[in-house]
Amino acid sequence: MLVRSFLMLFLSLCIPFAAAAGDDDDDFVGYVELKPFVANFGESTQLHFVKCEITIQAGSAATQTALEDHIYAIRNDILFLLMAQSEESMNSVAAQKILAKKAILLVKQRLLEEEGEEMVTDLFFVSFVAQ
């Protein structure tokens, strides 16, 4: 009887936590770090390089999984975006913010094509060096 009472008490304590776990997608924040990018850019005869690290914010576990599933296509898209930049679009903070907006649009477009929805919340340059 004591074991049964203990078991009932244990289950009654665990059930609310199990029910709440399904509602956590609203509060979920996950981050997917991409390997560092190194690319040349610009249109002049002088070579310019950029090295940056990007982290993508996911609003759900499904988004995080989708990002990981399509990481190579996403990296490819961002790499070509970086290579297409001019010197002016890499040398100011305002231009880099615009570049971040373009990059997140590329990620959203890729996920829309692959998963049927845009899914991502935000994109951050966590380091950025252009020269």
Secondary structure, DSSP 8 states (H G I E B T S, - for coil): -HHHHHHHHHHHHHHHHHHHHTTGGGT--EEEE---EEEEE-SSSS-EEEEEEEEEEESSHHHHHHHHHTHHHHHHHHHHHHHT--STTTSSHHHHHHHHHHHHHHHHHHHHHHHSS--EEEEEEEEEEE-
